[in-house]
Amino acid sequence: MSTDPFPIQIAQLPAFDGPFDAHRLAADGCEVLFATYPGGTTIPDHHHDTDNVGVITKGELVLLVDGHESRYGPGDWYHVLPGQTHGARFEMATCEIEFWFQPAD
């Protein structure tokens, strides 16, 4: 039995080439990532040009934006604006679906 938390159709998508484990679904104007984070994962402050929204499917995201900490659990959606400095912490094993929307030309 597979240890991948996502259905086989998603687990067979290409791997995301980045600092965390994810399956990547190509889409016009948006990257869709099915991401997993082991407990104890920390992502330092950073920013990007994409408009990011995501939903937690398992575990919990601790999102740090402008010195403010917010917690998101299963079913919760979050939003990070383009250029907004943010960091993340995963105190427990967590899965999420992330949508990275490219800026309009």
C-alpha positions as CSV (number, residue, x, y, z in Angstrom):
1,M,0.0,0.0,0.0
2,S,1.3,3.5,-0.9
3,T,2.2,5.9,1.9
4,D,1.2,8.9,-0.3
5,P,-1.7,10.7,1.3
6,F,-3.3,11.6,-2.0
7,P,-5.3,9.4,-4.4
8,I,-3.3,7.5,-7.0
9,Q,-4.3,9.8,-9.8
10,I,-2.7,12.7,-7.9
11,A,0.3,10.7,-6.7
12,Q,1.2,9.9,-10.3
13,L,1.5,13.6,-11.3
14,P,5.0,14.9,-11.8
15,A,7.0,15.9,-8.8
16,F,7.3,19.6,-7.9
17,D,11.0,20.8,-8.1
18,G,11.1,22.8,-4.9
19,P,11.9,22.9,-1.2
20,F,9.0,20.6,-0.2
21,D,7.4,17.4,-1.4
22,A,4.5,18.0,-3.8
23,H,2.8,16.7,-6.9
24,R,2.4,19.3,-9.7
25,L,-0.6,19.7,-11.9
26,A,0.1,22.0,-14.9
27,A,-2.6,24.7,-15.5
28,D,-2.8,27.8,-17.6
29,G,-1.9,30.8,-15.4
30,C,-1.7,28.7,-12.2
31,E,0.4,26.0,-10.6
32,V,-1.5,23.5,-8.6
33,L,0.5,21.7,-5.9
34,F,-0.6,18.8,-3.7
35,A,1.9,19.2,-0.9
36,T,3.0,17.2,2.1
37,Y,5.1,18.4,5.0
38,P,6.5,16.2,7.8
39,G,6.0,17.5,11.3
40,G,8.7,19.9,12.4
41,T,9.0,21.5,8.9
42,T,9.8,25.2,8.9
43,I,9.8,27.4,5.8
44,P,11.7,30.7,6.5
45,D,10.3,34.1,5.5
46,H,10.2,34.6,1.8
47,H,7.9,36.1,-0.9
48,H,7.0,35.4,-4.5
49,D,5.2,37.1,-7.4
50,T,2.2,34.7,-7.4
51,D,-1.1,35.2,-5.7
52,N,-1.4,32.1,-3.4
53,V,-4.4,30.4,-2.0
54,G,-4.5,27.0,-0.4
55,V,-6.6,24.6,1.6
56,I,-5.4,22.3,4.4
57,T,-6.5,18.7,3.9
58,K,-4.8,17.1,6.9
59,G,-2.8,18.5,9.9
60,E,-2.2,22.2,10.5
61,L,-0.4,25.2,8.9
62,V,1.0,27.9,11.1
63,L,1.3,30.9,8.8
64,L,3.4,33.9,9.8
65,V,2.6,37.1,7.9
66,D,3.8,40.5,8.9
67,G,4.6,39.2,12.4
68,H,1.1,37.8,12.9
69,E,0.6,34.1,13.4
70,S,-2.5,32.3,12.1
71,R,-3.4,28.6,12.3
72,Y,-5.2,26.7,9.6
73,G,-6.6,23.2,10.0
74,P,-8.4,20.7,7.7
75,G,-10.9,22.5,5.5
76,D,-9.5,26.0,6.2
77,W,-8.4,28.2,3.2
78,Y,-5.6,30.8,3.4
79,H,-4.5,33.6,1.1
80,V,-1.0,35.1,0.6
81,L,-0.9,38.2,-1.6
82,P,1.8,38.6,-4.3
83,G,5.0,40.1,-2.8
84,Q,3.8,39.6,0.8
85,T,6.6,38.3,3.1
86,H,5.5,35.2,4.9
87,G,6.9,32.0,6.5
88,A,5.3,28.7,7.6
89,R,5.6,26.1,10.3
90,F,4.1,22.6,10.4
91,E,4.2,21.2,13.9
92,M,2.5,17.9,12.7
93,A,2.4,16.0,9.4
94,T,0.3,18.2,7.1
95,C,-1.1,18.0,3.6
96,E,-2.5,20.8,1.5
97,I,-3.6,21.8,-2.0
98,E,-1.9,25.1,-3.1
99,F,-2.9,27.3,-6.0
100,W,-0.1,29.7,-7.2
101,F,-1.8,32.1,-9.6
102,Q,0.5,34.0,-12.0
103,P,0.0,37.8,-12.2
104,A,-2.1,39.0,-15.1
105,D,0.0,40.4,-18.0
